[in-house]
Amino acid sequence: MAEKILVVDDEISLQETLAYNLKKQGYQVETAGTGTEAIELAREIKPDLIILDVMLPGLDGFEVCRILRREMFTPVLMLTARDDEIDRVVGLEVGADDYLAKPFSMRELIARVKAMLRRVRLVREEVSQEEITKPKAQIMQFDNLRIDMTRREITVDDEVVAFKPKEYELLTFFGQHQGQVLSREFILERVWGWDYIGDSRTVDVHVRWLREKIEVDPANPQRIITVRGAGYRFEG
């Protein structure tokens, strides 16, 4: 079955252009012109990917992304009106997976869409394979932090903590490389994939989210240590 993409943009000409080109690639496409409409439609159709413009009437794209991220893990590609670092950082902080500044080439957008959906398929295949094989419990224990890779569950002080898929993958990767200094580029390649179209700020944002969930004092981290000029080191 063709993958579903929700395109959210109040500029009708761009909305129609995106829908036309994505349908040519074989995707199912639904469109929305407002933030409220986008939220309702996303809940209804459960898309595989959301292309979300920042500038929307009523609820803007940041707020739409923030709301949807509480309910689903659907990857979000945000469209920004300018190549502004603040917009990119805010977008990543509210849960976007990638961003693209206008004006952009349709070829680049299609490439990013394909890369993001490819990662979704790989994760689903991995989860399905885990269900089939039912491996023995694989657990990493770091003092009060426990990572159960069989159940894909993380607990802190014996309390289960909710992690987004990419947060779980990143923390597991850190745990598997305890004590090693890992560069942002290496982390990006191994966790996000070599074909990820983005930059190392993605790693920084996700590290910040992890610290908020596993550190006693996120402002003075004791587990995920920043190594100036080199990257990060995980201390169990």
N, C-alpha and C positions, 0 to 999 in steps of 0.2 A: 504494500500500500504506500502511495506517495506520502512523503513527509509534509506536515502542515506548517505553514509560516504565516504569522500574523504581522501585517505591515501597518504601523501606526504613524500617520503623518496628516496634518491638516491641509497641506498643499496638494490639492486634488491631482494636478498634472504629474507631480512626482509620485504620488501614491499609485496612479494608474500605470506610470512607466515602470515602477518597481514590480507591481503585480504582473504586468505583461512579460517582463524579462524573466521573472522567477517561474512563471507558468511554463515558459519556453524550456526551462531546465527540468521540467517534470514535477515541480512542487505544487501542492494544493495551496492556494493563497486566499486569505481573508483580510479585509482591510477595515480600519477604523480611523476616524478623523478627530476624535477627542479622547482625553484621558479616561473619562468615565466609560465611554463606549469600549475602549481598549480593555479595561479591567473586566467588564461584563462579558466581552467576547472571549477573552483568555480563559475565564472560568468555565465558559460553555464548551469551547472546542478543544481546550488543552493542547495548544500548539507545540510543535517540536522546537520552534525557534521564534523569537519576537524581534522584529526590527522596529526600534522605537525612537521617534524624533524627540529631542529635548523640548523644543518650543511648541507647546500645544495649548489650545484655549482651555481655561479652567485648570484642571490638574496638569502640571507640566510633566515631562518625561521622567524627571528624577523622582517625583512623588509616585507616579504610576509604577516605576521599577521598585521602589521601596515597598509599596503595598503588595505587589505580586510576589516579591521575593519572600515575604512571610508565608505565602501559601504554596508556592511551587518552585521547582529548581530549573525551570525552562531557561535555556541560555538566552541572553539579551544582548543584541547588538545595537548600541545607541548611536544616533545620528546627531551631530552637533553642528550648529550654524557657523562655527569658527574653530580653528585649530588652537584652542585655548587650553593650557594645562589645567586650569581650575576646573573647567567643564569636564575634562577627562578624569581628573582625580575624584571629583564629586560623583561622577557616573560610576566609577569603580567602587567607591565607598558605599553607594546605595545598592550595589549588587549586580551591576552590568558586567558582562564577561568580556566585551570588546567595544571599541568605539570607532567611528569613522567621521571625519570632518567633511562638511560640504564646502565646495562642490567636490564630488568624487566620481571616479569612472565606474561605469556599471560592471566592467570586468573585475575591478578590485572588490566591489561589493559581493559579486557572485563568488569570488575566490574565498572571501572570508566566510560567507554563508556555508559553502561546501566544507571548509575546514572545521567550523563549529559543529556542523551536523555529523561530520565524520567522528569527532570526539564523542558525541552523544551516542552514536552507534557502538563505538568501541566499549564505552562504559556499560551499555546495556548487554552487549555480548559477554563481557566479563562477569557481570552479575548473573546472567543466565547460566554461564558455565559453572560458576560457583554453586548455583542451586543444583546443577546436575551432578557434579562431582562430590559435593558435600564433604569438603576436606576436614581433617581433624582441626581442633581449635588451635589457632595461632594467636598468641597473646603477647603483647609487649607491656611490661610493667615498669613504670618510672616513678617510684615513690607513690604519691597519691594519684598519679595519672596512669590510666589503664587503656590500652588500645586493643580491642578484640577484632582481629581482621576477618574472622569467620562471620561474625554477626555485623560487621561494619559498625561497631558501636564503641563510643569513647565515654569513659566515666572519669570524673574528677571528685575525689573524696567520696567514692562509692555512689555518686549521683550521675545518672546519664545526662550528658550534655548534647544538645542538638548542634550538628555540624553540617554545613552545606557540602555537597559531594567534593568540590575542589579543596575545601578546607580539610576534609578527612584525608584526601589523597596527599596533600602537602604535609600534614602532621605525621602521617604514616611514613612518608619519605624521610622526614627529619629523623623519626625514630629508628629507621633502618640505617641511618648514617650518623648515629650518635657520636659526638665529639669531633666530627669532621667539619672543616670550614668549606662551605658550599657557596659558590658564586651564584649571583642572581641568574646569570645566563644559563648555568648548568641546571639550576632548579627549573627554570622556565622550559628548557628543552626536555627534561626528564618527566616533569609533572604535567605540563601543558602540551608537550609534543613538539617535535622539530618543526612542524608546519604551522605553528601558532603565529598568527599575524598580530603582534602587539609588542609591548616593551616591558622592561624589567620593573616598571612601577607596579605592574600587576602583582608581582611577588611581594613588594613592600606592603601593598594594601592588604593582601591575604595574611601576611605575617602579623599585621596590626590586629586583624580580626582574631587570629589564633591567640595572641597574647591576652586579649580581652577575656578569652574563655578559659585559658589554662594557667595564667600567671596570677599570683597573689596580688602583685602590684604591677599592672601592665606598663606603667611609666618607668619602672625599674625592673625590667625582665631578668629572671634568673634561669629560665629554660631556653628560650630562643634568643641567643646573644648576637647582637650586631657586631661584626668584625669590620672595623672601619677600612674602607677601600678594598675589601675582599668579598664580603657577603654575610652569611649567617652560620652560626654553630649551635647545634642543639645539645643541651646538657640534661641528661636524664636525672 
